[in-house]
Each structure stands twice: as structure tokens, then as C-alpha cells.
Amino acid sequence: MLIPVRCFTCGNLIADKYEDYQNKVRSGEDPAKGLDSLGINRYCCRRMLLTTVETIQQVIPFYEAIQRRHQEVQSELE
């Protein structure tokens, strides 16, 4: 997953706060309060953290399927 290092709009550094934000949300804290406690007050920076999607979890099944198919082809060739 690639977290934007800086906010696209204002340029504030946000990547260093992403892991803390995720931990707070997973522990059950309200996302708005979590962002406030991290000092992220601008709506553009809040948007960057709220809309970041962990795409690696969506890609892994395709990678595993390709690896299985590659192994099947290799076993058929032998």
C-alpha cells in the first residue's frame, strides 16, 4: 500500500501519522477524534487519510492465482 507522503492540496506531511490513525480507528475510536488527536485539522489532509485504501489486500488473491497457474503449467511441462 502506498500512503501519500504529503497532502496533495496543502503539502503537509501526513504519511507519518497514518499508522497511528489506523491503530486508533481499529481500537474503536471515532475517526474524527482520532484525526483531531493527531493534529490533522485541515479538511484536505483529513481527506487524504480517510480516503486511502489498502489496495494490497485486493491484489494478493490475483498474485496467488498467477503463482498457482504458473506451478500447474510447470508441472504439465515436466
N, C-alpha and C positions, 0 to 999 in steps of 0.2 A: 504494500500500500504506500502511496506517496502522499504525504501530507504537504500542503503548500508551506514553504518556509516563511513567506511573508504574505500579508493580506494583499490581494490583487488591487484593491482600491487605494488604501492609505499607506501601505508599505510597512505596517507594524509587524514585528516578529511574533508569529503565532505557533510555529512548529514545536517550540519547547514546552508549550502549555497543553498540547493535545493529549498526551498520555495522562497527565493529571486530570484533565477534563473527563476522559473516558473512565478512569477509575472512580471518579465522583458519581458519574451517571450510573455505572454498573452497581455501585453500592446503594443506589436508590435515592440519591439526592436529586432535587429538582434541577433540570438543566440550566434554567435561568439563574438560580442561586449559585450553581457551580461556576458559571461564567463570571458572575459578579465577584465571587471569592477569588478568582484568578486575576481579576483586574481587567477583564475584557469588557469594556463599556461601549465601544463604538459598534453600531449595528453592522457595519461592513465586516469587521473582524469576527463578530458573533456568527454571521452568516457563513464565514469560511469554516468555522469549526462545526457548526450544525449540519452543514451540507456535505461534509467529507464522508465518502463511502469507502468501506473496506472492500475493495474490489478483488483482493487476492483470494478471498473465500469463494468468490464466484468463478475464478479462473482455475482453481485447483482441480475440480472434477474433470475439466476438459484435458488438463495436462495428464492426469492419471489415466484417462481413457486412451490418450495417444500413446502413452507408455505401454499399456496392456496390448494395444493393437500392434505396436512395434514388436513386442515379445512374441505375439502369435505369428506374425509374418516371419520372424527369425526362426521359430521352431518349425514352420512349414518348409522353409528353405533348407533346413538341415536334414 
